[in-house]
Amino acid sequence: MTGMFNRLYFFLIGLFMALPMIVVAGVSVNEKQTLAFPPKGFSLSWYGEIFLNPEWRNALFASVTLAVLSAALAVAIALPLSWFLWRRVAPWANIFQLIGIAPFTLPPVITALGLLTFWATTGFYGQPWTAVISHAIFFVTLPLVTLSLGFTAIDRSLVEAAATMGADDRTIFRTVVLPLILPYMVSGYAFAFVLSLNEYIVAYMTVGFVMETLPIKIFNALRYGYTPTMASVTILFVATAAVIFSLVARFGDLPKLLGAMASEDK
């Protein structure tokens, strides 16, 4: 009886949490341009609007490009920093970790305003590449955390054995360390990519008047009313995130990516 009650309880909690997404999904398939729910008729034309309408298509391309480049740059920043923190076991080294975590822990508006001020002062405000750097700085915390977990899971005796056999630091990193932390790099990249794809405030503050990403496009389109296309974009975002994390779970060890240590055989 208790087990049935628990299952019913968690089912109701899950249903309650999924209700907003169910409503949005229903709105996205309305046959006419209305936000009615339950949907009046059924049509997938609003999903086609994302790819066929030049404005929505360009916004989609801008969002994907920004997410791909900024996530790669975030990993490129986090990798040497986490490698340094793992090799330099000293209290003062934690300062660099705090610096890497700070942009993501601060309110997004504060970070966005700081980046806006910096780019305006340097004279580069409005350049598309500033959004890539800004997103990389904002989301560097994610790959930094996952890579730090990866380095923590490495048995230092493997590195010591490689050094004893004459391998230099570059060889040790390429042949021993990199294969072990690769799953953590992939997970960090996936987190940064998905969040960059959905991010609005930092992108708007840096290049909102020059480059229109999908989130910026949605907010700009709100000035002219609501359309099911906005709901379709939301469902597309959710589906993209689900596919990416499903692939990470399918081809990697998800508990390991989340920092769980493998249990020892007894």
LUMTIKOL-583289 format. One record per residue: residue number from 0; x, y, z of N, C-alpha, C in turn. Coordinates in steps of 0.1 Angstrom, whole numbers, always signed. Atoms other than C-alpha are relative to their C-alpha. Last residue first. Example, Ala and Ser with C-alpha at 12.3 -4.5 7.8 and 13.67 -1.06 7.14 Angstrom:
<atoms>
<1; <-9; -11; +0>; <+137; -11; +71>; <-8; +11; +8>>
<0; <+9; -12; +0>; <+123; -45; +78>; <+9; +12; +0>>
</atoms>
This chain:
<atoms>
<265; <-4; +6; -12>; <+343; -68; -31>; <+0; -15; -2>>
<264; <+5; +14; -1>; <+342; -49; -63>; <+6; -6; +13>>
<263; <-10; +10; +1>; <+348; -12; -57>; <-6; -14; +1>>
<262; <-2; +8; -12>; <+320; +12; -64>; <+10; -11; -2>>
<261; <+3; +14; +3>; <+325; +37; -92>; <+3; -8; +13>>
<260; <-12; +8; +1>; <+325; +73; -80>; <-4; -15; -1>>
<259; <+0; +11; -8>; <+296; +95; -89>; <+12; -9; -1>>
<258; <-9; +0; -12>; <+305; +128; -103>; <-1; -12; +9>>
<257; <+5; -8; -10>; <+276; +135; -127>; <+8; +0; +13>>
<256; <+0; -14; +4>; <+296; +123; -156>; <-6; +9; +10>>
<255; <-14; -4; -1>; <+303; +90; -137>; <+1; +15; -5>>
<254; <-4; -2; -14>; <+266; +85; -130>; <+14; +5; +1>>
<253; <+6; -12; -5>; <+260; +91; -168>; <+3; +2; +15>>
<252; <+4; +4; -13>; <+286; +67; -180>; <-6; +11; +7>>
<251; <-9; -2; -12>; <+288; +77; -216>; <-6; -6; +12>>
<250; <-13; +3; +4>; <+273; +68; -250>; <+10; +3; +11>>
<249; <-1; +13; +8>; <+237; +66; -240>; <+14; -4; -3>>
<248; <+3; +11; -8>; <+237; +92; -212>; <+2; -13; -7>>
<247; <-11; +0; -10>; <+255; +118; -233>; <-2; -12; +9>>
<246; <-12; +5; +7>; <+231; +109; -262>; <+12; -1; +10>>
<245; <+2; +15; +2>; <+201; +113; -239>; <+12; -6; -7>>
<244; <-3; +7; -13>; <+216; +147; -227>; <-3; -15; -1>>
<243; <-14; -2; -3>; <+217; +160; -263>; <+4; -8; +13>>
<242; <-8; +8; +9>; <+183; +146; -273>; <+15; +0; +4>>
<241; <+3; +14; -3>; <+165; +160; -242>; <+9; -9; -9>>
<240; <-7; +4; -12>; <+182; +194; -247>; <-2; -14; +4>>
<239; <-15; -1; +2>; <+172; +196; -283>; <+7; -4; +13>>
<238; <-3; +12; +7>; <+136; +185; -275>; <+15; -1; -2>>
<237; <+1; +11; -10>; <+133; +212; -248>; <+4; -13; -7>>
<236; <-11; -1; -10>; <+146; +239; -272>; <+0; -12; +9>>
<235; <-12; +3; +7>; <+123; +227; -300>; <+12; +1; +9>>
<234; <-1; +14; +1>; <+94; +228; -276>; <+12; -5; -7>>
<233; <-1; +5; -14>; <+101; +264; -268>; <+1; -15; +0>>
<232; <-14; -2; -3>; <+106; +273; -305>; <+3; -6; +14>>
<231; <-8; +10; +7>; <+72; +257; -312>; <+14; +1; +3>>
<230; <+1; +13; -8>; <+56; +278; -284>; <+8; -11; -7>>
<229; <-8; -2; -12>; <+70; +310; -301>; <-1; -13; +9>>
<228; <-14; +2; +3>; <+57; +298; -334>; <+9; +1; +12>>
<227; <-4; +14; -3>; <+22; +295; -319>; <+15; -3; -3>>
<226; <+2; +10; +11>; <+20; +333; -322>; <+4; -14; +5>>
<225; <-4; +14; -3>; <+16; +360; -295>; <-3; -9; -12>>
<224; <+9; +10; -4>; <+15; +397; -303>; <+6; -14; +1>>
<223; <+10; +1; +10>; <+35; +423; -322>; <-11; -11; +3>>
<222; <+6; -14; +2>; <+57; +434; -293>; <-11; +0; -10>>
<221; <+11; -2; -9>; <+61; +397; -284>; <-6; +14; -1>>
<220; <+13; +3; +6>; <+82; +393; -315>; <-12; +2; +9>>
<219; <+3; -11; +9>; <+111; +411; -299>; <-13; -2; -7>>
<218; <+4; -12; -8>; <+110; +387; -269>; <-3; +12; -10>>
<217; <+13; +2; -7>; <+109; +357; -292>; <-4; +12; +7>>
<216; <+10; -1; +11>; <+137; +370; -315>; <-14; -2; +7>>
<215; <+2; -14; +2>; <+159; +376; -284>; <-11; +2; -10>>
<214; <+6; -7; -12>; <+154; +340; -273>; <-2; +14; -3>>
<213; <+13; +4; -2>; <+161; +328; -309>; <-7; +6; +12>>
<212; <+1; +14; -3>; <+192; +349; -314>; <-15; -4; +2>>
<211; <+12; +4; -6>; <+191; +383; -331>; <+0; -15; +2>>
<210; <+3; +14; +3>; <+225; +398; -338>; <-12; -5; +8>>
<209; <-7; +3; +12>; <+230; +436; -340>; <-3; -15; -4>>
<208; <+4; -9; +11>; <+207; +452; -315>; <+7; -3; -13>>
<207; <+15; +1; +2>; <+209; +424; -289>; <-5; +8; -11>>
<206; <+2; -2; +15>; <+247; +421; -293>; <-15; +0; -3>>
<205; <-13; -1; +8>; <+261; +424; -257>; <-3; +3; -15>>
<204; <-8; -11; -5>; <+231; +431; -234>; <+12; +2; -9>>
<203; <+7; -13; +3>; <+208; +409; -254>; <+8; +12; +4>>
<202; <+0; -3; +14>; <+232; +380; -254>; <-6; +13; -4>>
<201; <-14; -3; +4>; <+238; +383; -217>; <+1; +3; -15>>
<200; <-4; -13; -6>; <+200; +385; -209>; <+14; +4; -5>>
<199; <+6; -13; +6>; <+187; +358; -233>; <+7; +12; +5>>
<198; <-3; -12; -7>; <+203; +323; -228>; <-5; +13; -7>>
<197; <+12; -6; -6>; <+185; +293; -243>; <+2; +14; +7>>
<196; <+10; +0; +10>; <+212; +281; -267>; <-13; +7; +5>>
<195; <-3; -11; +9>; <+239; +291; -242>; <-11; +1; -11>>
<194; <+4; -12; -7>; <+222; +268; -216>; <+3; +12; -9>>
<193; <+15; -1; -2>; <+222; +239; -240>; <-4; +13; +6>>
<192; <+7; -2; +12>; <+258; +244; -252>; <-15; +2; +2>>
<191; <-3; -13; +5>; <+273; +249; -218>; <-8; +3; -13>>
<190; <+7; -9; -9>; <+257; +217; -204>; <+1; +15; -5>>
<189; <+15; +2; +2>; <+267; +197; -235>; <-7; +10; +9>>
<188; <+4; -7; +13>; <+303; +211; -234>; <-15; -1; -2>>
<187; <-1; -14; -2>; <+306; +201; -197>; <-4; +8; -12>>
<186; <+11; -4; -8>; <+293; +166; -204>; <+0; +16; +2>>
<185; <+12; +1; +8>; <+317; +161; -233>; <-12; +5; +8>>
<184; <+0; -11; +10>; <+346; +174; -213>; <-12; +0; -8>>
<183; <+4; -12; -7>; <+336; +151; -184>; <+1; +12; -9>>
<182; <+15; +0; -2>; <+335; +121; -208>; <-4; +13; +8>>
<181; <+8; -3; +12>; <+370; +131; -220>; <-15; +0; +2>>
<180; <+9; -11; -2>; <+386; +132; -186>; <-9; +4; -11>>
<179; <+8; +2; -12>; <+401; +98; -186>; <-10; +11; +2>>
<178; <+11; +10; +1>; <+412; +99; -222>; <-9; -2; +12>>
<177; <+10; -4; +9>; <+429; +133; -216>; <-11; -11; -3>>
<176; <+10; -8; -6>; <+448; +123; -185>; <-11; +3; -10>>
<175; <+6; +5; -12>; <+468; +93; -197>; <-12; +9; +5>>
<174; <+2; +15; +0>; <+480; +96; -233>; <-7; -5; +13>>
<173; <+6; +5; +12>; <+477; +134; -240>; <-4; -15; +1>>
<172; <+13; -6; +2>; <+483; +147; -205>; <-7; -6; -12>>
<171; <+9; +5; -11>; <+511; +123; -198>; <-14; +6; -2>>
<170; <+4; +14; +3>; <+527; +131; -231>; <-9; -6; +10>>
<169; <+8; +0; +11>; <+526; +169; -225>; <-5; -14; -4>>
<168; <+13; -4; -3>; <+539; +165; -190>; <-9; +0; -12>>
<167; <+0; -13; -5>; <+569; +144; -200>; <-15; +4; +2>>
<166; <+10; -8; +7>; <+569; +106; -201>; <+0; +15; +5>>
<165; <-7; -10; +9>; <+601; +90; -188>; <-9; +9; -8>>
<164; <-5; +7; +12>; <+588; +57; -173>; <+5; +10; -10>>
<163; <-11; +9; -3>; <+586; +73; -139>; <+6; -6; -12>>
<162; <-11; -9; -1>; <+564; +101; -153>; <+13; -9; +3>>
<161; <-4; -5; +13>; <+540; +75; -166>; <+12; +9; +1>>
<160; <-6; +11; +7>; <+539; +57; -132>; <+5; +5; -14>>
<159; <-13; +2; -5>; <+533; +90; -114>; <+8; -11; -7>>
<158; <-8; -11; +5>; <+504; +98; -137>; <+15; -2; +5>>
<157; <-2; +1; +15>; <+489; +65; -131>; <+9; +10; -6>>
<156; <-11; +9; +2>; <+495; +68; -93>; <+2; -3; -15>>
<155; <-13; -7; +2>; <+475; +100; -94>; <+11; -10; -2>>
<154; <-10; +6; -10>; <+443; +79; -98>; <+14; +6; -3>>
<153; <-12; +7; +5>; <+420; +102; -117>; <+9; -5; +11>>
<152; <+2; +15; +2>; <+385; +108; -102>; <+13; -7; -5>>
<151; <+0; +6; -14>; <+395; +143; -89>; <-1; -15; -1>>
<150; <-14; +1; -5>; <+405; +152; -125>; <+0; -6; +14>>
<149; <-8; +10; +7>; <+370; +143; -137>; <+14; -1; +4>>
<148; <+4; +13; -4>; <+352; +162; -110>; <+8; -11; -7>>
<147; <-5; +2; -13>; <+372; +192; -118>; <-3; -13; +6>>
<146; <-14; +4; +2>; <+363; +187; -154>; <+7; -1; +13>>
<145; <+0; +14; +4>; <+326; +187; -145>; <+14; -5; -2>>
<144; <+4; +10; -10>; <+329; +218; -124>; <+1; -14; -4>>
<143; <-10; -1; -11>; <+350; +238; -149>; <-4; -10; +11>>
<142; <-11; +9; +2>; <+328; +226; -177>; <+10; +0; +10>>
<141; <+5; +13; +2>; <+298; +243; -160>; <+11; -10; -4>>
<140; <+1; +8; -13>; <+316; +273; -145>; <-4; -14; -3>>
<139; <-12; +7; -2>; <+327; +285; -180>; <-1; -9; +13>>
<138; <+2; +15; -2>; <+291; +294; -187>; <+12; -8; +3>>
<137; <+11; +2; -9>; <+293; +332; -182>; <-2; -15; +3>>
<136; <-3; -4; -13>; <+328; +335; -196>; <-11; -3; +10>>
<135; <-10; +9; -4>; <+319; +315; -227>; <+4; +3; +15>>
<134; <+7; +12; -4>; <+287; +334; -231>; <+10; -10; +6>>
<133; <+8; -3; -12>; <+306; +367; -230>; <-7; -13; +5>>
<132; <-9; -1; -12>; <+333; +354; -254>; <-8; +2; +13>>
<131; <-7; +13; -2>; <+308; +342; -279>; <+8; +1; +12>>
<130; <+10; +9; -6>; <+287; +374; -275>; <+5; -14; +3>>
<129; <+0; -3; -14>; <+318; +395; -282>; <-11; -8; +8>>
<128; <-9; +8; -8>; <+322; +376; -314>; <+1; +4; +15>>
<127; <+5; +14; -3>; <+291; +391; -328>; <+9; -8; +8>>
<126; <-6; +10; +9>; <+304; +427; -325>; <-5; -14; +4>>
<125; <+8; +3; +12>; <+278; +450; -309>; <+7; -10; -9>>
<124; <+14; +3; -2>; <+301; +466; -283>; <-7; -2; -13>>
<123; <+4; +12; +8>; <+338; +464; -294>; <-15; -3; +2>>
<122; <+3; -4; +13>; <+348; +500; -282>; <-5; -12; -9>>
<121; <-10; +4; +10>; <+367; +489; -252>; <-3; +3; -14>>
<120; <-12; -7; -3>; <+344; +508; -229>; <+11; -3; -9>>
<119; <+2; -14; +4>; <+313; +495; -245>; <+12; +8; +2>>
<118; <-1; -1; +15>; <+326; +459; -243>; <-3; +14; -5>>
<117; <-14; +3; +5>; <+334; +463; -206>; <+1; +1; -15>>
<116; <-9; -11; -3>; <+302; +480; -197>; <+13; -2; -5>>
<115; <+5; -11; +9>; <+280; +454; -215>; <+10; +12; +3>>
<114; <-5; +3; +13>; <+300; +426; -198>; <-3; +11; -10>>
<113; <-14; -1; +0>; <+294; +441; -164>; <+6; -2; -13>>
<112; <-3; -14; -1>; <+257; +446; -171>; <+15; +3; +0>>
<111; <+3; -6; +13>; <+254; +410; -183>; <+3; +15; +0>>
<110; <-10; +5; +9>; <+271; +397; -151>; <-2; +7; -14>>
<109; <-13; -6; -4>; <+249; +418; -129>; <+11; -3; -10>>
<108; <+1; -15; +4>; <+217; +409; -149>; <+13; +7; +4>>
<107; <-4; -2; +15>; <+227; +372; -147>; <+0; +14; -4>>
<106; <+12; -2; +8>; <+227; +373; -108>; <+3; +3; -15>>
<105; <+5; -13; -1>; <+262; +361; -97>; <-14; +1; -7>>
<104; <+7; -1; -13>; <+268; +324; -93>; <-6; +14; +2>>
<103; <+12; +8; +0>; <+276; +319; -130>; <-8; +1; +13>>
<102; <+9; -5; +10>; <+302; +347; -133>; <-14; -7; +0>>
<101; <+7; -13; -4>; <+318; +337; -99>; <-10; +5; -11>>
<100; <+14; +2; -4>; <+326; +301; -107>; <-8; +12; +1>>
<99; <+7; +7; +11>; <+358; +307; -127>; <-14; -2; +3>>
<98; <+2; -10; +11>; <+370; +334; -102>; <-7; -7; -11>>
<97; <+11; -10; -4>; <+363; +310; -73>; <-2; +10; -11>>
<96; <+13; +7; +2>; <+384; +283; -91>; <-12; +9; +4>>
<95; <+3; +1; +14>; <+413; +307; -95>; <-14; -7; -3>>
<94; <+4; -14; +4>; <+412; +316; -58>; <-4; -1; -15>>
<93; <+14; -1; +1>; <+414; +279; -51>; <-6; +13; -4>>
<92; <+5; +4; +14>; <+450; +279; -61>; <-15; +1; -1>>
<91; <+1; -12; +8>; <+459; +299; -29>; <-5; -3; -14>>
<90; <+12; -9; -3>; <+450; +269; -8>; <-1; +12; -9>>
<89; <-4; -10; -9>; <+476; +246; -26>; <-12; +9; +3>>
<88; <+7; +2; -12>; <+474; +214; -45>; <+4; +10; +10>>
<87; <-4; -9; -10>; <+487; +226; -78>; <-9; -1; +12>>
<86; <-15; +2; -2>; <+483; +197; -102>; <+5; +8; +12>>
<85; <-2; +14; -5>; <+445; +195; -99>; <+15; -2; +3>>
<84; <+5; +2; -14>; <+441; +233; -100>; <+2; -14; +5>>
<83; <-9; -7; -9>; <+463; +236; -131>; <-4; -2; +15>>
<82; <-13; +8; +0>; <+444; +209; -149>; <+10; +6; +9>>
<81; <+2; +12; -9>; <+411; +226; -139>; <+12; -9; +1>>
<80; <+2; -5; -13>; <+424; +259; -154>; <-2; -12; +10>>
<79; <-13; -3; -6>; <+438; +242; -185>; <-1; +5; +15>>
<78; <-9; +12; +0>; <+404; +226; -193>; <+14; +3; +7>>
<77; <+1; +8; -12>; <+381; +254; -182>; <+10; -11; +1>>
<76; <-5; -8; -11>; <+392; +280; -208>; <+0; -9; +13>>
<75; <-14; -4; +2>; <+390; +256; -237>; <+6; +8; +11>>
<74; <-7; +13; -3>; <+357; +241; -224>; <+15; +3; -1>>
<73; <+2; +3; -14>; <+342; +276; -223>; <+8; -12; +4>>
<72; <-9; -9; -7>; <+356; +283; -258>; <-1; -2; +15>>
<71; <-14; +5; +2>; <+339; +252; -271>; <+10; +9; +7>>
<70; <-2; +13; -8>; <+306; +261; -254>; <+14; -5; -2>>
<69; <-2; -4; -14>; <+308; +297; -268>; <+3; -12; +9>>
<68; <-13; -6; -2>; <+314; +284; -304>; <+3; +4; +15>>
<67; <-11; +9; +3>; <+286; +259; -305>; <+14; +6; +3>>
<66; <-1; +11; -10>; <+261; +280; -286>; <+12; -9; -3>>
<65; <-5; -5; -13>; <+267; +311; -307>; <+2; -11; +10>>
<64; <-14; -4; +1>; <+264; +292; -339>; <+6; +5; +13>>
<63; <-8; +12; +1>; <+232; +275; -328>; <+15; +3; -1>>
<62; <+0; +6; -13>; <+216; +308; -317>; <+9; -13; +0>>
<61; <-8; -8; -9>; <+226; +326; -349>; <+1; -6; +14>>
<60; <-14; +2; +4>; <+213; +298; -371>; <+9; +8; +10>>
<59; <-4; +13; -4>; <+180; +298; -352>; <+15; -3; -3>>
<58; <-1; +0; -14>; <+177; +336; -355>; <+4; -14; +5>>
<57; <-12; -7; -3>; <+184; +333; -392>; <+2; +1; +15>>
<56; <-11; +9; +4>; <+157; +307; -396>; <+13; +7; +4>>
<55; <-2; +11; -10>; <+132; +327; -376>; <+12; -9; -3>>
<54; <-3; -6; -12>; <+137; +358; -398>; <+3; -10; +11>>
<53; <-14; -4; -1>; <+139; +338; -430>; <+4; +6; +13>>
<52; <+0; -15; -1>; <+106; +320; -424>; <+15; +5; +2>>
<51; <+4; -5; +13>; <+110; +284; -436>; <+0; +15; +0>>
<50; <-11; +3; +10>; <+130; +268; -407>; <-3; +7; -13>>
<49; <-13; -3; -6>; <+110; +282; -377>; <+11; -1; -11>>
<48; <-2; -14; +0>; <+78; +284; -397>; <+14; +3; +5>>
<47; <-6; -4; +13>; <+80; +247; -403>; <+3; +14; -1>>
<46; <-13; +6; +0>; <+73; +242; -366>; <+8; +3; -13>>
<45; <-7; -9; -8>; <+43; +265; -369>; <+15; -4; +3>>
<44; <-5; -11; +9>; <+31; +244; -398>; <+8; +10; +8>>
<43; <-15; -1; -3>; <+28; +213; -376>; <+6; +12; -8>>
<42; <-9; -4; +11>; <-10; +215; -376>; <+14; +1; +5>>
<41; <-13; +5; -1>; <-39; +202; -355>; <+8; +3; -12>>
<40; <-6; +6; +12>; <-73; +217; -349>; <+14; -5; +3>>
<39; <+11; +0; +10>; <-82; +240; -321>; <+6; -5; -13>>
<38; <-2; -6; +13>; <-56; +232; -294>; <-12; -2; -9>>
<37; <-6; +9; +9>; <-67; +226; -258>; <+0; +5; -15>>
<36; <-2; +14; -5>; <-56; +252; -252>; <-12; -5; +7>>
<35; <+10; +7; -7>; <-59; +284; -273>; <+5; -14; +4>>
<34; <-7; +7; -11>; <-28; +304; -282>; <-10; -8; +8>>
<33; <+6; -2; -13>; <-41; +313; -316>; <+7; -7; +11>>
<32; <-9; -8; -8>; <-28; +316; -351>; <-7; +4; +13>>
<31; <+1; -14; +3>; <-49; +287; -365>; <+10; +8; +9>>
<30; <+1; -2; +15>; <-42; +250; -367>; <+0; +14; -4>>
<29; <+13; -6; +4>; <-29; +249; -331>; <+0; +2; -15>>
<28; <+6; +7; +11>; <+1; +226; -328>; <-14; +5; -4>>
<27; <-8; +0; +12>; <+23; +248; -307>; <-6; -7; -12>>
<26; <+2; -13; +7>; <-5; +256; -282>; <+8; -1; -13>>
<25; <+13; -1; +6>; <-6; +219; -272>; <-2; +13; -8>>
<24; <+0; +9; +11>; <+31; +217; -267>; <-13; +0; -7>>
<23; <-8; -7; +10>; <+30; +249; -245>; <+0; -9; -13>>
<22; <+7; -11; +5>; <+2; +233; -224>; <+7; +7; -12>>
<21; <+12; +6; +8>; <+20; +201; -220>; <-8; +11; -6>>
<20; <-5; +5; +12>; <+52; +220; -210>; <-11; -6; -9>>
<19; <-3; -12; +9>; <+33; +240; -184>; <+5; -5; -13>>
<18; <+11; -7; +5>; <+18; +207; -170>; <+3; +12; -9>>
<17; <+0; +1; +14>; <+51; +188; -167>; <-12; +8; -6>>
<16; <-12; -7; +5>; <+58; +199; -131>; <-1; +0; -16>>
<15; <+1; -14; -3>; <+22; +190; -120>; <+12; +8; -6>>
<14; <+10; -6; +8>; <+24; +157; -138>; <-1; +15; +2>>
<13; <-5; -1; +14>; <+57; +148; -122>; <-10; +7; -9>>
<12; <-10; -11; +0>; <+43; +157; -87>; <+6; +2; -14>>
<11; <+7; -12; -1>; <+12; +136; -94>; <+10; +12; +0>>
<10; <+7; -2; +12>; <+33; +107; -105>; <-7; +13; -1>>
<9; <-10; -5; +9>; <+55; +111; -75>; <-5; +2; -14>>
<8; <-5; -13; -4>; <+25; +108; -52>; <+10; +6; -10>>
<7; <+11; -9; +4>; <+9; +79; -71>; <+5; +14; +4>>
<6; <+0; -2; +15>; <+42; +60; -69>; <-11; +10; -5>>
<5; <-12; -7; +4>; <+45; +67; -32>; <+1; +2; -15>>
<4; <+2; -14; -3>; <+9; +57; -25>; <+12; +8; -4>>
<3; <+10; -6; +9>; <+14; +24; -44>; <-2; +15; +3>>
<2; <-7; -1; +13>; <+46; +16; -24>; <-9; +6; -10>>
<1; <-9; -12; -1>; <+28; +24; +9>; <+7; +2; -13>>
<0; <+8; -12; +0>; <+0; +0; +0>; <+9; +13; +0>>
</atoms>
